Amino acid sequence: MTNERNAAYPNGLRTWIDGTLYADPAEARVPATDHGLVAGDGVFEVLRVTPKGPFAPTRHLARLQRSAQRLGLPEPDLDLIRRGIDEVSADRSDWELPEGRLRITYTGGLGPLGSHRTQHTPMVLISAEPCEMPAETDRIITLPWTRNVQGAMTWVKTTSYGENVRALAYARDRGCGEGIFVNTEGHVAEGTGANIFFVLDGVITTPTIDSGALDGITRALVLEWFDGIVERDVTLAEAQAAEEVFLTSSTRDVQGIAAWDHHEWPAPGPVARRLRPEFKRLAGLDLDP
């Protein structure tokens, strides 16, 4: 039976588009004039898929809704999207890894070969696949580009992700797993796909959302579940003088940082060692906190 499932779902990948689940991902096709493809006119979310199922779907759907509103897209049908989430993640018995990721993509639908948006029905695409989770520690590098705190796409998790793709490639070309943006006002903002935390004089500190950082789901849970964390603007020099640095994201949970540019720390540090297992324990108590 497992072999049959593997044949039906190559590499365990499931894809669902506008209500249809495709056994063969090659058959799950997006029209050439979809405005998400043509102009990056879309938003997305990536959920962690635990052995129990997708984690924190309600929070992710709320952020998808906010992103769509900020981009000017029609209100997404959250009931339809929940159905798609259930269908692509229902049977994972063929997955060779215990965890994975699920991506929801919501686009402007059919449109012209330009930036102008027409009033077509949006498209919803949901895919899930098994994947390895990142290591407990990593290295980061400061990026040569800044995060705009006043851009039209600030705080929008948009499919116009070219800047992040370029930035992550820059980091990986230099032996790092993530790159860190400083914003246009000289404060540390975020990574290409992660929020950042520092331990400064014993206090866990993270940049404010006003820094241009995305309001990460894991970031929000860390702030809710652990006391004494401060949100404030932090300069690059101040951040790199921290006693400890760690990242958070939906696929990382809490990840210690061993090096940032020319600065190094024993990693994971004591705070990350404390938060990482406790975050996993609390997440295991409620699949949709």
N, C-alpha and C positions, 0 to 999 in steps of 0.2 A: 504493500500500500504506500509506503514511504517513497519508493522509487516512482510510483505513478504520480504522487504529488510533486516530486522534484521535477518530473517531466512537464507537469502542467504549469508549475511556477518556477521557471529557471532562476537559480540562486535564491529561491525563496521570495522573490519579488512579487508583490501583488499591486495591481494598478486599477483604479476606479475613476471613471470620468462621467460626470453628470448622471449618476445613477446606474451605470453599467460596470460590473466587475469583469476584468479581462484576465483570462487564464494565461494568455500569452502576451507579455508586455509589448511585443512588437506590433500587436494589433491595436494597442491603445494609442491612438494618433490624435494629435492636435492640428487643427486647420492651419495652413500657412499664413492666413490672415488674422489669426488670433492676436489681439492687441497686446497681450502679455508677452508674446513672442516677438512681435514687430517692434513694440515701443517700451517694453518693460512695464506695461500698464497693469500691474497686479500686485498682490500681497501674498504672504505665505507664513506658515508656521511649521516648526519641526518639533515633534513630541518624542520623548523617550518611550520606548516600548519595553516594559519590564516583563518578567515571567508571568505576572498577574494581568498584564494588559497595558494600554497606553496610560501614561502618567499625566495628571493635571489637565485633562482635556477642557474643562470649563474655563480655566484661566487662559489657556491658549486660544480658545474660541472667542473669549472676550477681547483679547488683544487683536485677533484677526478682525473682529468687528470694528475696533477703534482704528486700525490701520486702513481698512476699507473706507471708513468715514473720512479720514484725513486725506485719502487719495481721491475722494469724490466718487467712489464706486457705489453702486446700489447696495442696500443692506443684504448681507449674505443670509441664506436660508440655513440657519444653524441646525435645525432638525434634520435636514437633508445631509448636511456635513457630518453630523453625528452618525447617521446611518452608514455613510461611507467609511467612517473610522471603524465602526463595528465590523463591516464586511471585509475590509482589508486586513484586519487584525484578529479575526475570529479563530482561524485555525492556523497555528504556527508550529504544528507537530513536525514539519519538515525542516524547520530552521536548525542549523547545526550550531548556532550560537544562542545563548540564553536570552540575549537582549537585542534590541534593534532600534530603528528610528522610523517615524511616520511623518510624512510631509503632506501638508495641505496647501494647495496652490489655488488662488482665487483671482481670476483675470477679468479684464473688461470685455471678453468675448470677441466676436468678429468685429473687425474694424478696418480702417483704411491703411494704406502703406505710409503712414505719417503719424504725427503726434495727436491730431484731432480725434477725439473719441466720439463714436456714434452710439445710439441708444440700442445696442444689441444686448441679448441676454448674457450675463456673465457665465464664465466656464469655471467649474470646480473639478480639480484633479487631485486625487489622494493616492499616495503610494506608501508601501511599507516594505522594509527589508531588514534582514538580520545584519548586525554589524558589531565589530569589536568596539568596546568603550575605550576612551583615551587612557593613557597611563596615569598613575597617581601623581606624577610630577612632570613638569615640562620646562622649556626655556622660551623666553619672549624677547622681542626686539621692538624698539621705538620706530614707528613708521615715518617716512619722509613726507607724508601728506597729512593734512589736518582734517579734523571733523568739524563741519560747519554747524554752529549752534543755531543758525537762523535759516537753514535751507528748507525748501518745500518738503523734502523727504526726511527731515529730522523727526525721529521717534516713529517713523513708518517702517515696518518690516516689509520692504518692497522687493519685488522680483528684479528691480533695477539694481542688481548686485555687483555690477562690474567693478566698482571701486573696491569692494571687499575681496573680490576674486583676485584682483591685481595685488592688493595689499597682503593677502595670505600667501600668494606665490612669492612675494618679496621676502616674507619671513621664512618660509620653508627653504628657499634658495640659500639662506644664511644659517641653516641648521636649527631653526626655531619652529615651534608648533603653533605660535600665535604672534600677531603683530598688534601693537598698542597705538591707538590714535591719541595725540594731544589735540585739543580743540583750538578754534581760531582765537580764543582768549588766553591761551597758554596754560590751560589746565588739562590734566589727564582725563580722558573721556571713557574709552572702552577698547576692547579688542574687535577683531573682524567678526567674531561670533561668540563673544564672551564678555561678561562684566568682570571688573577687577576690584580687588580689596587689598588694603594694606594694614599692617599693624604699626601704628605710630604712637610711640610712648606708651605702649601696652594697650592702646585703644584700637579696636577694629574699625576701619574707616573705608568708605567707598564714595566715589564721585556721585554728585547729585544727578538727577535726571536732566536738570537744566544744563548740564555739561554737554548734552547732545547724545548721551548714552541711551541705548534702548532699555526700556523697562523690562529687564529679563525676568522670566518666571522663577528661575532658581534664585536670582538675586532677591526678589520679593519674599520668597519663602525663608531665605536665610535671615532677612531683616525681621520677619515675623516670629521665627522660631528661636532666635538667639538674642539675648538682651545686650544692651550696651553698645550697639553699633551706631556709628556716627556717619551721617551723610554730609559731605562738604566738598568744596573745591580744593584740589590738591595740585600743586605744581609738579612738574616732572622731577626736579631736583629733590623735592620733599618726598615724593613717592619712592624714589630710588634709594633714599636714606632710611627706608622703613626697616623694622626688625624682621618683617616677614611679608611676603606677597602671595596671594592666591587668586585663582580665577574661578568663576562659576558659570555654568550654562546647563541647558537641558540634557546634553549628552556627557558633560564632564562631572556634574554635581559640584564637588569642591576639589580643585586640583592645585596642589602646591607648586610654586615656582622656584626653580633652582638658580636661574640666572636671568638677568634683564640687562641687555647691552653688556657693559663691563662689570656689572654688579652681581655678586653671587651670594647665595644663602644655603644653609643646610635645609634640604627639602625632602618631604614636607615638614614645615615648621610645626611647632607645638599647637598653634591655633588650628591649622589645617588638619593636623592629626586628630584633634578633638572634634572638629566640626564634621569631617567627612563621614565617619561611621555613624555619628548621631543624626546627620541629615538622612543617611540611608535608612536608619531605623525609623525615623519619623515618617519618611516617605512610604515605608512599608506598611504603616498603620492605616493609611488612607490613600487610595489610588487617585482620588480627586479632591485634594485639600482646598 
